[in-house]
Amino acid sequence: MEVPLWLALLVVGWLGVKLFRPPGWLIAVLLLGGFLLADSVLAPVVNDFVK
């Protein structure tokens, strides 16, 4: 069975919010930080680290 990445991330995110109840500002900071990091010069380093 193949699941699209966006669907898997949506389910994991929903479960994380339901189970851990993080504050809204923390969710916003993590999303914004990930978005900004993906467009920075550090993106290739993070990509190599993740793989």
Kinemage of the C-alpha trace (Angstrom):
@kinemage 1
@onewidth
@group {chain A} dominant
@subgroup {mainchain}
@vectorlist {calphas} color= white
{ca met a 1} P 0.000 0.000 0.000
{ca glu a 2} L 1.390 3.398 -0.964
{ca val a 3} L 0.446 6.452 1.076
{ca pro a 4} L 1.202 9.964 -0.186
{ca leu a 5} L 3.729 11.854 1.938
{ca trp a 6} L 1.344 14.769 2.520
{ca leu a 7} L -1.279 12.388 3.919
{ca ala a 8} L 1.206 10.671 6.242
{ca leu a 9} L 2.452 14.049 7.518
{ca leu a 10} L -1.102 15.248 8.027
{ca val a 11} L -1.993 12.180 10.103
{ca val a 12} L 1.199 12.350 12.186
{ca gly a 13} L 0.688 16.081 12.770
{ca trp a 14} L -2.932 15.607 13.786
{ca leu a 15} L -2.018 12.808 16.197
{ca gly a 16} L 0.814 14.878 17.659
{ca val a 17} L -1.475 17.804 18.359
{ca lys a 18} L -4.192 15.568 19.818
{ca leu a 19} L -1.873 13.543 22.052
{ca phe a 20} L 0.711 16.102 23.199
{ca arg a 21} L -1.339 19.351 23.164
{ca pro a 22} L 1.539 21.714 22.236
{ca pro a 23} L 0.858 25.463 22.447
{ca gly a 24} L -0.119 27.201 19.224
{ca trp a 25} L 2.934 29.450 19.230
{ca leu a 26} L 5.235 26.400 19.283
{ca ile a 27} L 3.485 24.891 16.267
{ca ala a 28} L 3.810 28.201 14.409
{ca val a 29} L 7.516 28.561 15.279
{ca leu a 30} L 8.313 25.010 14.151
{ca leu a 31} L 6.428 25.403 10.871
{ca leu a 32} L 7.980 28.776 10.122
{ca gly a 33} L 11.444 27.569 11.114
{ca gly a 34} L 11.185 24.518 8.870
{ca phe a 35} L 9.952 26.637 5.985
{ca leu a 36} L 12.812 29.116 6.371
{ca leu a 37} L 15.412 26.374 6.849
{ca ala a 38} L 14.308 24.628 3.649
{ca asp a 39} L 15.133 27.763 1.657
{ca ser a 40} L 18.464 28.515 3.352
{ca val a 41} L 22.070 27.592 2.568
{ca leu a 42} L 21.844 24.924 5.273
{ca ala a 43} L 19.232 22.927 3.362
{ca pro a 44} L 21.775 20.620 1.644
{ca val a 45} L 23.435 19.876 5.004
{ca val a 46} L 20.104 19.014 6.601
{ca asn a 47} L 19.171 16.910 3.571
{ca asp a 48} L 22.384 14.893 3.842
{ca phe a 49} L 21.886 14.485 7.591
{ca val a 50} L 18.317 13.206 7.147
{ca lys a 51} L 19.259 10.718 4.434
